[in-house]
Amino acid sequence: MGKSLSMKNITKRYPGVLALDHVSIEIKAGEIRALVGENGAGKSTLIKVLSGAVTNDEGEIRVGDKVFPHITTLQARENGIAVVYQEGSLVPSLSVAENVYLGKRFGRLVNHKALEHMAAQTFEHLGIKVNPGTAVANLSPAYRQLVEIVKAVSQDAEIVVMDEPTAQLTVDEVEMLFGIIRRLKADGITVVYISHRLDEIFEITDSVTVMRDGKYITTLDTKETNKTELIEYMVGRELSLSYPRSSKPPGEVALELENVTGNGDKDVSLYVRGGEILGLGGLVGSGRTELAKVIFGAASAKTGTILVRGAKVEIKSPKDAVSRSIGLIPEDRKSEGCFLKMTIQWNVALMNLRRTGTRFFVNEKNEREQALRYREALKIKTPSVAQLVGNLSGGNQQKVVLAKVLAAQSDILIFDEPTRGIDVGARSEIYELMVRLLEEGKAIIMISSDMEELLGMSDRIVVLGEGRVRGELAREEFSQQKVLELASVE
């Protein structure tokens, strides 16, 4: 059975920042509670306090009938609290079963067959079809996420916190996850569900708590609220739910691929014009990110032709791509898009050193002025461009990656999952930025697993499946059903 959870007057201070300001929430045993708010609202800090990863300065935590002034990671685990983080904590070289029971003692010797049998029973109960003997390295990101959940349940978790659990899941995989969550609820387990995807909140949760600027704002019965009301509570202002559109018609073809093969993709032909967003649709593993890396030179094209503004080019490295004014805003901004332990100024200047300095010397004044310009232009929320990127919210990290690409004077931009893990307020700003770029004549290729975003922002959609183009849709043909039908073509 699950446990009730109460956090009262939780306060956490960092130098110059009040991350949590006397936050109080109460969750009943067996309840599915959503926790929402913009990046920087305090959600992650609150969950870290609950898991023992961060020690609160004030307040108390009540788990069932036990009260703690603050909780350690060991106490959290002993009292049935498990957090399933978006980044994951599995060991790729170990099997599914070994990961599920990692850290649990079963005597001196480990009986692998017994572990696999125990894991198989848990997977069957939750309706997950996976071989417990399979190495985690061989699983898709979606199934790794599901294994994380099974690991939490197997450790006798009574309160399971899920942090953006659907970020890498397809539509069908999301439904599978929801089935698992419903089974957890049926078993009486308490679930705290963090997501920026508001449609999911209304489908799976009983109630929703809103946070903003480190403060508790309100808790609502999910059935008695709506998306518009939630967004207003989250951002503190009225925010349009519509997708902005450029008023200018597309121009000439900026980038064209003719029968390109490489990095798992085969015989891909497509084009994108200046002032246009070409959406790339498809299921996880369809080859969209792989194609982006070929265009950017991070992977090699084996055959075919790439043309930039009508001229045939060879792109063998990211350096070649940047010299052709091609920029990539990657899916994994934390490991591929920016250096978290370096400053905003340093990151923005990274691809533009020749313009901000000389052949042998860095001009810090020019770099700082450049970073300040992009801070204002992209509305990066930071008191200083000397701030480390790792200290920024997800939305602001995304803006730093974009600033870095724009500083390199890129005219052809590839956005790979541009708003993954980003709150509604920052998401709206990213969309408006994309439209401004279109009106400047830039061409955008947008990869998105968010169907609403794909349909709302694209001018045309090319759907990939198993590394091949399955079809193309003009805007007047857009529908979720058509995209999924093309994506599922054998």
Secondary structure by P-SEA (a helix, b strand, c coil): cbbbbbbcbbbbbccccccccbbbbbbccccbbbbbbccccaaaaaaaaaacccccccccccccccccccccaaaaaaaccccccccccccccccaaaaaaccccccccccaaaaaaaaaaaaaaaccccccccccccccaaaaaaaaaaaaaaacccbbbbccccccccaaaaaaaaaaaaaaaaabbbbbbbcccaaaaaccccbbbbbcccccccccccccccaaaaaaaacccccccbbbbbcccccccccccccccccccccccccccccbbbbbbbccccaaaaaaaaaaccccccbbbbbcccbbbbbccaaaaaaacbbbbccccccccccccccaaaaaaccccccccccccccaaaaaaaaaaaaaaacccccccccccccccaaaaaaaaaaaaaaacccbbbbccccccccaaaaaaaaaaaaaaaaabbbbbbbbccaaaaaacccbbbbbcccccccccccccccaaaaaaaaacc
